[in-house]
Amino acid sequence: MKREKSLLKKIAETKLGFEIYFVPYRPTAEEMSRDIYQRLQNLGIKVTEVELFETPKNSCIYTEV
């Protein structure tokens, strides 16, 4: 936890306006797209798929059947 606070302090000092979110999983594109999908569904939004881009030419698509 001390390490996380130190990282947060360093990021805050950059004044770039980033918001920091800690998640209970490894933040890969696959896991993040699944998390976004499920959060939108929990808000009552009908979701077909979530596409998350890592780079302009590389993305991950999450969908459920």
C-alpha positions in Angstrom: 0.0 0.0 0.0 2.9 2.4 0.8 4.3 1.8 -2.7 0.8 2.6 -4.3 0.6 5.9 -2.3 4.1 6.8 -3.5 3.1 6.1 -7.1 -0.1 8.1 -6.7 1.9 11.0 -5.3 4.4 11.0 -8.2 1.5 10.9 -10.8 -0.3 13.7 -9.0 2.8 15.8 -9.1 2.9 15.5 -12.9 -0.3 17.6 -13.1 -1.4 15.8 -16.3 -4.9 15.3 -15.0 -4.9 11.5 -14.8 -7.4 9.6 -12.7 -6.1 6.5 -11.0 -8.2 3.4 -10.6 -7.0 0.3 -8.8 -8.6 -2.9 -10.0 -8.5 -6.4 -8.4 -7.1 -8.0 -11.6 -4.1 -7.6 -13.9 -5.0 -4.7 -16.2 -4.7 -6.3 -19.6 -6.8 -5.2 -22.5 -8.8 -8.4 -22.3 -9.6 -8.0 -18.6 -10.3 -4.3 -18.9 -12.7 -4.8 -21.8 -14.5 -7.5 -19.8 -14.7 -5.2 -16.8 -16.1 -2.3 -18.8 -18.7 -4.6 -20.4 -19.9 -5.8 -17.0 -19.9 -2.4 -15.5 -22.1 -1.1 -18.4 -24.5 -4.0 -18.0 -24.7 -3.4 -14.3 -25.8 0.2 -15.1 -28.7 -1.3 -17.1 -27.1 -0.4 -20.5 -27.6 -3.0 -23.2 -24.1 -4.0 -24.4 -23.3 -6.1 -27.5 -19.5 -5.8 -27.3 -16.7 -3.7 -26.0 -13.6 -3.0 -28.1 -10.6 -1.6 -26.3 -7.6 -0.4 -28.3 -4.1 -0.9 -27.0 -2.5 0.8 -30.1 -4.1 2.2 -33.3 -3.8 -1.2 -34.9 -4.2 -3.6 -32.0 -7.5 -4.1 -30.0 -9.4 -6.6 -27.9 -13.1 -7.2 -28.3 -15.2 -8.7 -25.5 -18.7 -10.0 -25.9 -20.9 -12.6 -24.2 -23.2 -15.1 -25.9 
